[in-house]
């Protein structure tokens, strides 16, 4: 299943990825810090939503209460619930 998530409180405006059998792949961010977000996408390739959530949930950026990584954790858990 292809999933699209609109981020909140980050420089990136959206996240897209595929979820199949609980496994996340093809993560792409819209906007934000291009190099860092490509790296995050590659690092989480093939991980489960639970693994991504355990590693990235609660990560903050500067004085913000969230980050692109934290938003990815929220997105994959939401996708898991809908899959």
Order of alpha helices (4+ residues) and beta strands (2+ residues): beta-beta-beta-alpha-alpha-alpha
